[in-house]
Amino acid sequence: VRHMEERSDTLEQIHQAAMEEFLEKGFQDASLRQIVKNAGVTTGAFYGYYSNKAALFAALVEPHAAAVMGRFMETQLAFAKLPKEEQPEHMGKESAACIDWMLDYIYDHYAPFKLLICKADGTPYEDFIHEMVEVEVEYTFRYIEVLKNLGRQVPELDKDLCHMIASGMFNGIFEMIRHDMPKDRAKRFIDQLREFSTAGWLKIMGQ
């Protein structure tokens, strides 16, 4: 038991030192040597946990990236599985609940999200927002097909335009982290941003 406790303490020290170094300098400029030194462990001990700096960064952000991406995908799939005729009346409702959940989750795990959104250049996570946008665009086009199947008149929408709109929305949502906004302020802005976006989609879809 003692050995396990020591292991867990060492890991905690490494994570704490890494979080501070990555937050201050970003992934690319962070020094592994400095992290090891600040954690008060030997280089040998460090490499018993992680094979490189990228693996250490991933350990800090992956659980949280997966939680948010997982909930986001669940929401998209649940909407797409609704009977076609019910989808128009649900438009925006599920995504509102999902975004509220995301906001709570992000503010409960703020430091890892700061890494994910602002400090991830040079890691696979630098495309995190872009990947959400790609999913959003794909499911927007699925919804447009549903509207057409229901006999609604929908103008032909260009994929690049939809990508730009979704990109504006998601980058807007994550702006709150870039600007370190207090949660209540972020919540108010996101509610307004979502209303703006929903109204805009309805307008260009001719609904």
TORPA-4810 file (N, C-alpha, C, O; in nm, 3 decimals):
<nodes>
NODE_1_0.085_-0.121_0.000_0.000_0.000_0.000_0.088_0.125_0.000_0.061_0.221_-0.072_V
NODE_2_0.193_0.122_0.082_0.282_0.237_0.091_0.338_0.273_-0.046_0.341_0.390_-0.086_R
NODE_3_0.383_0.169_-0.118_0.442_0.192_-0.250_0.340_0.257_-0.345_0.374_0.346_-0.423_H
NODE_4_0.214_0.211_-0.338_0.110_0.267_-0.423_0.083_0.413_-0.389_0.060_0.495_-0.477_M
NODE_5_0.085_0.443_-0.260_0.063_0.583_-0.217_0.175_0.673_-0.268_0.151_0.784_-0.315_E
NODE_6_0.298_0.622_-0.258_0.412_0.700_-0.307_0.398_0.724_-0.458_0.426_0.834_-0.507_E
NODE_7_0.355_0.620_-0.530_0.337_0.631_-0.675_0.234_0.738_-0.707_0.252_0.821_-0.796_R
NODE_8_0.125_0.733_-0.633_0.016_0.829_-0.656_0.061_0.972_-0.622_0.023_1.067_-0.691_S
NODE_9_0.140_0.988_-0.515_0.193_1.121_-0.478_0.287_1.174_-0.587_0.281_1.291_-0.624_D
NODE_10_0.373_1.086_-0.637_0.468_1.125_-0.741_0.394_1.172_-0.866_0.427_1.274_-0.926_T
NODE_11_0.294_1.095_-0.903_0.215_1.129_-1.022_0.145_1.264_-1.003_0.141_1.346_-1.094_L
NODE_12_0.091_1.284_-0.884_0.024_1.410_-0.851_0.122_1.527_-0.865_0.088_1.632_-0.919_E
NODE_13_0.245_1.508_-0.816_0.347_1.614_-0.824_0.383_1.643_-0.971_0.399_1.758_-1.010_Q
NODE_14_0.395_1.537_-1.050_0.427_1.555_-1.193_0.314_1.631_-1.263_0.338_1.724_-1.340_I
NODE_15_0.190_1.590_-1.235_0.074_1.655_-1.299_0.066_1.802_-1.260_0.039_1.888_-1.344_H
NODE_16_0.088_1.830_-1.132_0.081_1.969_-1.084_0.188_2.055_-1.152_0.159_2.165_-1.200_Q
NODE_17_0.310_2.004_-1.156_0.421_2.079_-1.218_0.396_2.097_-1.368_0.425_2.202_-1.424_A
NODE_18_0.342_1.992_-1.432_0.315_1.999_-1.576_0.206_2.100_-1.607_0.217_2.177_-1.701_A
NODE_19_0.101_2.098_-1.526_-0.011_2.191_-1.546_0.042_2.335_-1.541_0.006_2.416_-1.626_M
NODE_20_0.125_2.365_-1.443_0.177_2.502_-1.429_0.266_2.540_-1.548_0.256_2.651_-1.601_E
NODE_21_0.353_2.448_-1.588_0.447_2.475_-1.698_0.372_2.491_-1.831_0.401_2.583_-1.908_E
NODE_22_0.276_2.402_-1.858_0.199_2.410_-1.983_0.112_2.535_-1.987_0.100_2.600_-2.091_F
NODE_23_0.051_2.569_-1.874_-0.034_2.689_-1.870_0.049_2.815_-1.896_0.004_2.907_-1.964_L
NODE_24_0.169_2.816_-1.840_0.252_2.935_-1.853_0.311_2.946_-1.995_0.313_3.055_-2.052_E
NODE_25_0.359_2.834_-2.051_0.438_2.842_-2.175_0.373_2.779_-2.297_0.421_2.796_-2.409_K
NODE_26_0.263_2.706_-2.277_0.206_2.630_-2.389_0.285_2.503_-2.413_0.399_2.489_-2.367_G
NODE_27_0.225_2.409_-2.486_0.289_2.278_-2.504_0.428_2.289_-2.567_0.523_2.229_-2.517_F
NODE_28_0.438_2.365_-2.678_0.564_2.364_-2.754_0.681_2.420_-2.677_0.792_2.367_-2.685_Q
NODE_29_0.658_2.526_-2.601_0.769_2.592_-2.530_0.791_2.536_-2.390_0.889_2.572_-2.323_D
NODE_30_0.702_2.451_-2.345_0.718_2.393_-2.210_0.842_2.304_-2.208_0.872_2.234_-2.305_A
NODE_31_0.912_2.306_-2.096_1.033_2.227_-2.082_1.008_2.106_-1.994_0.966_2.119_-1.878_S
NODE_32_1.033_1.989_-2.050_1.015_1.866_-1.973_1.113_1.863_-1.857_1.080_1.817_-1.748_L
NODE_33_1.234_1.913_-1.882_1.337_1.917_-1.776_1.288_2.001_-1.657_1.306_1.965_-1.541_R
NODE_34_1.224_2.114_-1.691_1.173_2.204_-1.587_1.058_2.138_-1.509_1.050_2.151_-1.387_Q
NODE_35_0.972_2.068_-1.581_0.860_1.998_-1.516_0.912_1.895_-1.416_0.867_1.888_-1.302_I
NODE_36_1.009_1.817_-1.461_1.068_1.712_-1.376_1.132_1.776_-1.253_1.117_1.728_-1.140_V
NODE_37_1.203_1.885_-1.276_1.271_1.956_-1.166_1.168_2.011_-1.066_1.182_1.993_-0.945_K
NODE_38_1.065_2.079_-1.120_0.963_2.139_-1.031_0.882_2.032_-0.957_0.833_2.056_-0.847_N
NODE_39_0.869_1.917_-1.018_0.794_1.808_-0.952_0.878_1.743_-0.843_0.825_1.670_-0.758_A
NODE_40_1.009_1.770_-0.844_1.097_1.712_-0.744_1.117_1.562_-0.761_1.134_1.488_-0.664_G
NODE_41_1.113_1.517_-0.887_1.136_1.375_-0.913_1.258_1.361_-1.004_1.303_1.458_-1.064_V
NODE_42_1.309_1.240_-1.015_1.422_1.217_-1.105_1.369_1.196_-1.247_1.253_1.158_-1.267_T
NODE_43_1.455_1.221_-1.344_1.417_1.197_-1.484_1.378_1.051_-1.503_1.283_1.020_-1.574_T
NODE_44_1.452_0.963_-1.440_1.422_0.820_-1.448_1.283_0.789_-1.395_1.208_0.712_-1.455_G
NODE_45_1.251_0.849_-1.280_1.118_0.827_-1.222_1.009_0.880_-1.316_0.906_0.815_-1.335_A
NODE_46_1.033_0.997_-1.376_0.934_1.053_-1.470_0.905_0.955_-1.583_0.789_0.929_-1.615_F
NODE_47_1.011_0.902_-1.643_0.992_0.814_-1.759_0.929_0.680_-1.723_0.894_0.602_-1.812_Y
NODE_48_0.915_0.654_-1.595_0.838_0.537_-1.551_0.688_0.559_-1.569_0.610_0.464_-1.566_G
NODE_49_0.649_0.686_-1.587_0.506_0.720_-1.603_0.471_0.755_-1.748_0.371_0.708_-1.801_Y
NODE_50_0.556_0.838_-1.810_0.525_0.887_-1.945_0.648_0.877_-2.034_0.761_0.899_-1.990_Y
NODE_51_0.624_0.843_-2.161_0.738_0.826_-2.251_0.785_0.958_-2.311_0.898_0.967_-2.360_S
NODE_52_0.701_1.060_-2.307_0.741_1.190_-2.365_0.646_1.301_-2.318_0.549_1.276_-2.246_N
NODE_53_0.677_1.423_-2.360_0.600_1.541_-2.321_0.457_1.535_-2.373_0.363_1.576_-2.305_K
NODE_54_0.440_1.483_-2.496_0.306_1.475_-2.556_0.216_1.382_-2.476_0.097_1.410_-2.458_A
NODE_55_0.272_1.272_-2.428_0.194_1.176_-2.348_0.150_1.240_-2.216_0.039_1.215_-2.168_A
NODE_56_0.236_1.320_-2.159_0.204_1.390_-2.034_0.092_1.492_-2.058_-0.002_1.501_-1.979_L
NODE_57_0.102_1.569_-2.168_-0.002_1.667_-2.201_-0.136_1.596_-2.220_-0.239_1.639_-2.169_F
NODE_58_-0.132_1.485_-2.294_-0.255_1.408_-2.320_-0.317_1.358_-2.190_-0.439_1.358_-2.175_A
NODE_59_-0.234_1.316_-2.096_-0.287_1.265_-1.968_-0.367_1.373_-1.895_-0.464_1.343_-1.826_A
NODE_60_-0.326_1.498_-1.912_-0.396_1.608_-1.844_-0.527_1.645_-1.912_-0.624_1.680_-1.846_L
NODE_61_-0.530_1.636_-2.046_-0.648_1.687_-2.116_-0.743_1.580_-2.171_-0.862_1.606_-2.187_V
NODE_62_-0.691_1.460_-2.201_-0.773_1.361_-2.272_-0.904_1.324_-2.201_-1.009_1.318_-2.266_E
NODE_63_-0.902_1.298_-2.068_-1.030_1.262_-2.005_-1.137_1.368_-2.025_-1.255_1.337_-2.040_P
NODE_64_-1.095_1.495_-2.026_-1.190_1.606_-2.036_-1.233_1.630_-2.181_-1.349_1.660_-2.208_H
NODE_65_-1.138_1.618_-2.273_-1.171_1.628_-2.416_-1.271_1.518_-2.452_-1.366_1.541_-2.526_A
NODE_66_-1.247_1.398_-2.400_-1.335_1.284_-2.430_-1.473_1.303_-2.369_-1.573_1.268_-2.431_A
NODE_67_-1.480_1.357_-2.248_-1.610_1.379_-2.182_-1.696_1.475_-2.263_-1.814_1.450_-2.286_A
NODE_68_-1.636_1.585_-2.308_-1.712_1.686_-2.383_-1.745_1.636_-2.524_-1.858_1.652_-2.570_V
NODE_69_-1.647_1.577_-2.592_-1.673_1.526_-2.727_-1.777_1.413_-2.721_-1.861_1.401_-2.809_M
NODE_70_-1.769_1.330_-2.617_-1.865_1.220_-2.602_-2.007_1.269_-2.583_-2.100_1.218_-2.646_G
NODE_71_-2.024_1.369_-2.497_-2.158_1.423_-2.473_-2.211_1.493_-2.599_-2.329_1.482_-2.632_R
NODE_72_-2.124_1.563_-2.667_-2.159_1.633_-2.791_-2.208_1.533_-2.897_-2.310_1.554_-2.962_F
NODE_73_-2.133_1.423_-2.914_-2.172_1.321_-3.013_-2.303_1.253_-2.974_-2.389_1.230_-3.059_M
NODE_74_-2.318_1.223_-2.846_-2.443_1.161_-2.796_-2.563_1.248_-2.832_-2.667_1.198_-2.876_E
NODE_75_-2.548_1.379_-2.813_-2.656_1.473_-2.842_-2.690_1.474_-2.991_-2.807_1.472_-3.028_T
NODE_76_-2.587_1.475_-3.075_-2.609_1.474_-3.221_-2.681_1.346_-3.263_-2.776_1.350_-3.341_Q
NODE_77_-2.636_1.232_-3.210_-2.694_1.103_-3.247_-2.838_1.090_-3.199_-2.924_1.040_-3.270_L
NODE_78_-2.862_1.137_-3.075_-2.997_1.129_-3.019_-3.096_1.210_-3.103_-3.208_1.166_-3.128_A
NODE_79_-3.053_1.329_-3.147_-3.139_1.413_-3.231_-3.167_1.344_-3.365_-3.281_1.341_-3.411_F
NODE_80_-3.061_1.287_-3.425_-3.076_1.223_-3.556_-3.165_1.098_-3.550_-3.224_1.058_-3.650_A
NODE_81_-3.173_1.038_-3.430_-3.255_0.917_-3.415_-3.402_0.947_-3.390_-3.487_0.858_-3.397_K
NODE_82_-3.434_1.073_-3.360_-3.575_1.109_-3.340_-3.654_1.083_-3.468_-3.599_1.094_-3.578_L
NODE_83_-3.783_1.047_-3.455_-3.865_1.035_-3.577_-3.858_1.166_-3.657_-3.857_1.275_-3.599_P
NODE_84_-3.853_1.153_-3.789_-3.833_1.271_-3.875_-3.928_1.385_-3.842_-3.888_1.500_-3.830_K
NODE_85_-4.058_1.349_-3.827_-4.157_1.456_-3.808_-4.142_1.528_-3.674_-4.194_1.638_-3.657_E
NODE_86_-4.069_1.466_-3.579_-4.049_1.533_-3.448_-3.925_1.623_-3.448_-3.911_1.710_-3.362_E
NODE_87_-3.837_1.602_-3.544_-3.709_1.675_-3.539_-3.723_1.827_-3.545_-3.656_1.897_-3.468_Q
NODE_88_-3.809_1.883_-3.636_-3.815_2.030_-3.642_-3.853_2.096_-3.509_-3.798_2.200_-3.474_P
NODE_89_-3.946_2.034_-3.434_-3.986_2.098_-3.307_-3.878_2.084_-3.199_-3.879_2.158_-3.100_E
NODE_90_-3.785_1.990_-3.218_-3.675_1.973_-3.121_-3.554_2.057_-3.157_-3.460_2.068_-3.078_H
NODE_91_-3.555_2.116_-3.276_-3.438_2.187_-3.325_-3.387_2.289_-3.223_-3.459_2.383_-3.188_M
NODE_92_-3.265_2.271_-3.176_-3.207_2.366_-3.080_-3.224_2.328_-2.935_-3.146_2.372_-2.851_G
NODE_93_-3.325_2.245_-2.903_-3.351_2.214_-2.760_-3.242_2.124_-2.701_-3.186_2.154_-2.596_K
NODE_94_-3.215_2.013_-2.771_-3.112_1.921_-2.720_-2.975_1.988_-2.716_-2.898_1.971_-2.621_E
NODE_95_-2.946_2.066_-2.822_-2.814_2.129_-2.825_-2.802_2.234_-2.713_-2.693_2.255_-2.660_S
NODE_96_-2.913_2.298_-2.677_-2.910_2.395_-2.565_-2.873_2.323_-2.436_-2.790_2.372_-2.359_A
NODE_97_-2.935_2.208_-2.411_-2.906_2.131_-2.289_-2.761_2.084_-2.290_-2.694_2.085_-2.187_A
NODE_98_-2.713_2.044_-2.408_-2.575_1.997_-2.421_-2.476_2.110_-2.392_-2.377_2.089_-2.322_C
NODE_99_-2.504_2.228_-2.445_-2.413_2.341_-2.424_-2.414_2.385_-2.277_-2.310_2.422_-2.223_I
NODE_100_-2.531_2.381_-2.213_-2.538_2.412_-2.069_-2.452_2.313_-1.990_-2.377_2.352_-1.900_D
NODE_101_-2.463_2.185_-2.025_-2.384_2.082_-1.957_-2.234_2.107_-1.980_-2.154_2.100_-1.887_W
NODE_102_-2.199_2.138_-2.106_-2.059_2.164_-2.139_-2.003_2.281_-2.058_-1.890_2.276_-2.009_M
NODE_103_-2.083_2.384_-2.046_-2.038_2.502_-1.971_-2.008_2.465_-1.826_-1.903_2.503_-1.772_L
NODE_104_-2.099_2.391_-1.763_-2.076_2.345_-1.625_-1.950_2.260_-1.616_-1.867_2.278_-1.527_D
NODE_105_-1.936_2.168_-1.711_-1.822_2.076_-1.708_-1.690_2.154_-1.725_-1.593_2.130_-1.653_Y
NODE_106_-1.690_2.246_-1.819_-1.568_2.324_-1.845_-1.527_2.404_-1.721_-1.409_2.408_-1.685_I
NODE_107_-1.624_2.467_-1.657_-1.589_2.549_-1.540_-1.554_2.465_-1.418_-1.489_2.513_-1.325_Y
NODE_108_-1.598_2.339_-1.417_-1.556_2.246_-1.310_-1.416_2.190_-1.335_-1.352_2.140_-1.242_D
NODE_109_-1.369_2.198_-1.459_-1.236_2.144_-1.494_-1.163_2.251_-1.577_-1.119_2.226_-1.690_H
NODE_110_-1.152_2.368_-1.518_-1.111_2.484_-1.598_-0.968_2.475_-1.651_-0.943_2.501_-1.769_Y
NODE_111_-0.873_2.437_-1.565_-0.731_2.435_-1.607_-0.706_2.342_-1.725_-0.640_2.381_-1.821_A
NODE_112_-0.758_2.216_-1.721_-0.736_2.130_-1.839_-0.797_2.190_-1.967_-0.742_2.172_-2.075_P
NODE_113_-0.910_2.260_-1.955_-0.970_2.320_-2.075_-0.890_2.439_-2.125_-0.885_2.465_-2.245_F
NODE_114_-0.829_2.509_-2.033_-0.740_2.619_-2.074_-0.625_2.560_-2.158_-0.586_2.618_-2.259_K
NODE_115_-0.572_2.446_-2.114_-0.467_2.379_-2.191_-0.521_2.337_-2.328_-0.458_2.360_-2.431_L
NODE_116_-0.637_2.275_-2.327_-0.696_2.219_-2.449_-0.723_2.327_-2.553_-0.695_2.307_-2.672_L
NODE_117_-0.777_2.441_-2.510_-0.821_2.545_-2.604_-0.711_2.645_-2.637_-0.704_2.696_-2.749_I
NODE_118_-0.624_2.674_-2.540_-0.528_2.784_-2.559_-0.382_2.742_-2.566_-0.297_2.820_-2.612_C
NODE_119_-0.350_2.621_-2.522_-0.208_2.586_-2.507_-0.169_2.459_-2.582_-0.063_2.401_-2.556_K
NODE_120_-0.254_2.415_-2.675_-0.236_2.282_-2.736_-0.168_2.284_-2.873_-0.160_2.179_-2.938_A
NODE_121_-0.119_2.400_-2.918_-0.050_2.403_-3.047_0.064_2.301_-3.047_0.142_2.293_-2.952_D
NODE_122_0.073_2.224_-3.156_0.179_2.124_-3.163_0.136_1.987_-3.110_0.215_1.893_-3.112_G
NODE_123_0.012_1.976_-3.065_-0.042_1.847_-3.020_-0.162_1.812_-3.107_-0.214_1.898_-3.179_T
NODE_124_-0.208_1.685_-3.102_-0.329_1.649_-3.179_-0.453_1.727_-3.132_-0.554_1.731_-3.203_P
NODE_125_-0.445_1.788_-3.015_-0.562_1.859_-2.961_-0.580_1.997_-3.021_-0.682_2.061_-2.995_Y
NODE_126_-0.485_2.043_-3.101_-0.501_2.178_-3.159_-0.621_2.184_-3.253_-0.668_2.293_-3.286_E
NODE_127_-0.671_2.067_-3.298_-0.787_2.064_-3.388_-0.918_2.033_-3.316_-1.018_2.004_-3.380_D
NODE_128_-0.918_2.041_-3.185_-1.036_1.999_-3.107_-1.163_2.073_-3.150_-1.265_2.010_-3.176_F
NODE_129_-1.157_2.206_-3.159_-1.277_2.283_-3.197_-1.315_2.251_-3.342_-1.432_2.236_-3.374_I
NODE_130_-1.215_2.242_-3.427_-1.239_2.212_-3.568_-1.313_2.079_-3.584_-1.402_2.066_-3.668_H
NODE_131_-1.276_1.980_-3.503_-1.342_1.849_-3.512_-1.490_1.859_-3.471_-1.575_1.794_-3.530_E
NODE_132_-1.519_1.941_-3.370_-1.659_1.962_-3.330_-1.736_2.029_-3.443_-1.851_1.994_-3.471_M
NODE_133_-1.673_2.125_-3.508_-1.736_2.197_-3.620_-1.768_2.100_-3.734_-1.876_2.106_-3.793_V
NODE_134_-1.675_2.011_-3.765_-1.697_1.912_-3.872_-1.820_1.826_-3.843_-1.902_1.799_-3.931_E
NODE_135_-1.832_1.783_-3.717_-1.947_1.701_-3.676_-2.076_1.782_-3.690_-2.176_1.733_-3.741_V
NODE_136_-2.071_1.905_-3.643_-2.189_1.993_-3.649_-2.237_2.010_-3.793_-2.357_2.004_-3.821_E
NODE_137_-2.143_2.032_-3.884_-2.178_2.051_-4.026_-2.240_1.923_-4.083_-2.341_1.928_-4.153_V
NODE_138_-2.180_1.809_-4.052_-2.231_1.681_-4.102_-2.377_1.660_-4.058_-2.462_1.620_-4.137_E
NODE_139_-2.403_1.687_-3.930_-2.539_1.663_-3.878_-2.637_1.772_-3.922_-2.757_1.748_-3.928_Y
NODE_140_-2.586_1.891_-3.951_-2.672_1.996_-4.008_-2.724_1.950_-4.144_-2.842_1.968_-4.175_T
NODE_141_-2.637_1.891_-4.225_-2.679_1.844_-4.357_-2.774_1.724_-4.347_-2.863_1.707_-4.431_F
NODE_142_-2.755_1.643_-4.244_-2.851_1.533_-4.223_-2.989_1.590_-4.191_-3.091_1.539_-4.237_R
NODE_143_-2.990_1.696_-4.111_-3.118_1.759_-4.073_-3.184_1.824_-4.196_-3.306_1.818_-4.211_Y
NODE_144_-3.103_1.885_-4.281_-3.157_1.946_-4.404_-3.225_1.837_-4.490_-3.331_1.861_-4.548_I
NODE_145_-3.163_1.720_-4.497_-3.223_1.608_-4.572_-3.357_1.567_-4.511_-3.453_1.538_-4.583_E
NODE_146_-3.363_1.565_-4.378_-3.489_1.533_-4.308_-3.597_1.634_-4.345_-3.711_1.596_-4.373_V
NODE_147_-3.562_1.763_-4.345_-3.659_1.867_-4.380_-3.710_1.846_-4.523_-3.829_1.860_-4.551_L
NODE_148_-3.618_1.813_-4.612_-3.659_1.788_-4.752_-3.753_1.668_-4.759_-3.853_1.671_-4.831_K
NODE_149_-3.721_1.562_-4.686_-3.806_1.442_-4.683_-3.945_1.471_-4.627_-4.043_1.404_-4.662_N
NODE_150_-3.952_1.572_-4.540_-4.082_1.612_-4.484_-4.159_1.703_-4.580_-4.270_1.746_-4.552_L
NODE_151_-4.096_1.731_-4.694_-4.163_1.814_-4.795_-4.144_1.963_-4.772_-4.212_2.044_-4.835_G
NODE_152_-4.050_1.999_-4.682_-4.025_2.143_-4.660_-3.938_2.198_-4.773_-3.854_2.129_-4.829_R
NODE_153_-3.962_2.323_-4.803_-3.878_2.392_-4.902_-3.753_2.442_-4.832_-3.760_2.528_-4.744_Q
NODE_154_-3.639_2.388_-4.870_-3.513_2.432_-4.809_-3.420_2.478_-4.920_-3.395_2.402_-5.014_V
NODE_155_-3.368_2.600_-4.911_-3.274_2.645_-5.015_-3.148_2.557_-5.012_-3.113_2.501_-4.909_P
NODE_156_-3.080_2.547_-5.127_-2.954_2.473_-5.130_-2.849_2.552_-5.050_-2.821_2.667_-5.081_E
NODE_157_-2.794_2.488_-4.949_-2.693_2.557_-4.868_-2.555_2.501_-4.899_-2.537_2.380_-4.912_L
NODE_158_-2.460_2.590_-4.912_-2.323_2.550_-4.943_-2.254_2.499_-4.816_-2.266_2.557_-4.709_D
NODE_159_-2.181_2.390_-4.831_-2.112_2.330_-4.716_-2.011_2.427_-4.653_-1.996_2.432_-4.531_K
NODE_160_-1.943_2.503_-4.738_-1.844_2.598_-4.685_-1.911_2.705_-4.600_-1.857_2.746_-4.497_D
NODE_161_-2.029_2.750_-4.643_-2.103_2.849_-4.565_-2.141_2.790_-4.428_-2.122_2.853_-4.324_L
NODE_162_-2.193_2.669_-4.430_-2.233_2.603_-4.304_-2.112_2.585_-4.212_-2.123_2.598_-4.090_C
NODE_163_-1.999_2.556_-4.273_-1.876_2.539_-4.194_-1.838_2.671_-4.127_-1.798_2.674_-4.011_H
NODE_164_-1.850_2.781_-4.203_-1.816_2.913_-4.148_-1.908_2.949_-4.031_-1.863_3.002_-3.929_M
NODE_165_-2.038_2.921_-4.047_-2.135_2.954_-3.942_-2.107_2.872_-3.815_-2.102_2.926_-3.705_I
NODE_166_-2.088_2.741_-3.835_-2.063_2.653_-3.720_-1.931_2.690_-3.652_-1.920_2.687_-3.530_A
NODE_167_-1.832_2.725_-3.734_-1.702_2.764_-3.681_-1.714_2.890_-3.595_-1.654_2.900_-3.488_S
NODE_168_-1.792_2.986_-3.643_-1.815_3.109_-3.566_-1.881_3.079_-3.433_-1.843_3.135_-3.330_G
NODE_169_-1.980_2.990_-3.435_-2.053_2.953_-3.313_-1.960_2.885_-3.212_-1.955_2.925_-3.095_M
NODE_170_-1.886_2.783_-3.256_-1.803_2.707_-3.162_-1.683_2.787_-3.114_-1.645_2.779_-2.997_F
NODE_171_-1.623_2.863_-3.203_-1.512_2.948_-3.158_-1.564_3.053_-3.060_-1.494_3.091_-2.966_N
NODE_172_-1.687_3.099_-3.084_-1.751_3.194_-2.991_-1.770_3.133_-2.853_-1.743_3.197_-2.752_G
NODE_173_-1.817_3.009_-2.850_-1.839_2.941_-2.722_-1.708_2.930_-2.644_-1.703_2.955_-2.524_I
NODE_174_-1.601_2.892_-2.715_-1.473_2.872_-2.645_-1.395_3.000_-2.622_-1.292_3.000_-2.554_F
NODE_175_-1.443_3.110_-2.680_-1.383_3.243_-2.651_-1.383_3.270_-2.501_-1.291_3.333_-2.449_E
NODE_176_-1.487_3.222_-2.433_-1.499_3.250_-2.289_-1.377_3.199_-2.213_-1.338_3.257_-2.112_M
NODE_177_-1.316_3.089_-2.263_-1.197_3.037_-2.196_-1.076_3.124_-2.232_-0.992_3.154_-2.148_I
NODE_178_-1.071_3.162_-2.359_-0.958_3.248_-2.400_-0.956_3.378_-2.320_-0.850_3.433_-2.291_R
NODE_179_-1.076_3.427_-2.286_-1.084_3.555_-2.214_-1.101_3.539_-2.064_-1.120_3.637_-1.992_H
NODE_180_-1.095_3.415_-2.015_-1.112_3.387_-1.871_-1.235_3.457_-1.814_-1.227_3.524_-1.710_D
NODE_181_-1.347_3.441_-1.882_-1.471_3.503_-1.836_-1.526_3.435_-1.712_-1.517_3.313_-1.700_M
NODE_182_-1.581_3.512_-1.619_-1.653_3.449_-1.508_-1.770_3.367_-1.564_-1.828_3.402_-1.667_P
NODE_183_-1.803_3.259_-1.494_-1.902_3.164_-1.546_-2.038_3.229_-1.573_-2.098_3.201_-1.677_K
NODE_184_-2.089_3.314_-1.484_-2.223_3.371_-1.503_-2.228_3.458_-1.628_-2.328_3.461_-1.700_D
NODE_185_-2.119_3.529_-1.653_-2.111_3.613_-1.773_-2.105_3.526_-1.898_-2.172_3.553_-1.997_R
NODE_186_-2.023_3.422_-1.892_-2.010_3.329_-2.005_-2.146_3.266_-2.037_-2.183_3.252_-2.153_A
NODE_187_-2.220_3.230_-1.932_-2.350_3.165_-1.952_-2.446_3.260_-2.024_-2.518_3.219_-2.116_K
NODE_188_-2.447_3.385_-1.982_-2.536_3.484_-2.044_-2.499_3.503_-2.192_-2.587_3.504_-2.279_R
NODE_189_-2.370_3.517_-2.220_-2.326_3.537_-2.358_-2.359_3.416_-2.445_-2.403_3.430_-2.559_F
NODE_190_-2.338_3.298_-2.389_-2.361_3.177_-2.469_-2.510_3.161_-2.499_-2.547_3.120_-2.609_I
NODE_191_-2.595_3.192_-2.403_-2.740_3.186_-2.428_-2.778_3.280_-2.544_-2.857_3.245_-2.631_D
NODE_192_-2.719_3.400_-2.542_-2.749_3.496_-2.648_-2.691_3.451_-2.782_-2.754_3.465_-2.887_Q
NODE_193_-2.571_3.397_-2.777_-2.505_3.348_-2.899_-2.587_3.236_-2.962_-2.602_3.227_-3.083_L
NODE_194_-2.640_3.149_-2.875_-2.719_3.036_-2.923_-2.850_3.083_-2.986_-2.892_3.032_-3.090_R
NODE_195_-2.915_3.180_-2.923_-3.040_3.236_-2.978_-3.013_3.300_-3.114_-3.090_3.283_-3.209_E
NODE_196_-2.905_3.373_-3.121_-2.864_3.439_-3.246_-2.842_3.335_-3.356_-2.888_3.350_-3.469_F
NODE_197_-2.770_3.228_-3.319_-2.737_3.124_-3.416_-2.862_3.049_-3.462_-2.880_3.025_-3.582_S
NODE_198_-2.948_3.012_-3.368_-3.071_2.938_-3.403_-3.161_3.022_-3.495_-3.213_2.972_-3.595_T
NODE_199_-3.177_3.149_-3.460_-3.258_3.238_-3.544_-3.201_3.249_-3.684_-3.275_3.249_-3.783_A
NODE_200_-3.067_3.258_-3.691_-3.000_3.269_-3.821_-3.019_3.144_-3.905_-3.045_3.154_-4.025_G
NODE_201_-3.004_3.026_-3.843_-3.024_2.901_-3.916_-3.167_2.891_-3.971_-3.188_2.855_-4.087_W
NODE_202_-3.264_2.924_-3.886_-3.405_2.917_-3.931_-3.426_3.009_-4.050_-3.497_2.974_-4.145_L
NODE_203_-3.366_3.126_-4.045_-3.381_3.223_-4.153_-3.322_3.169_-4.284_-3.389_3.170_-4.387_K
NODE_204_-3.197_3.121_-4.279_-3.137_3.079_-4.407_-3.191_2.945_-4.455_-3.180_2.913_-4.573_I
NODE_205_-3.250_2.866_-4.363_-3.314_2.742_-4.407_-3.457_2.768_-4.457_-3.525_2.676_-4.502_M
NODE_206_-3.501_2.893_-4.449_-3.633_2.929_-4.499_-3.746_2.870_-4.416_-3.854_2.843_-4.468_G
NODE_207_-3.720_2.849_-4.285_-3.823_2.787_-4.199_-3.900_2.893_-4.121_-3.991_2.859_-4.044_Q
</nodes>
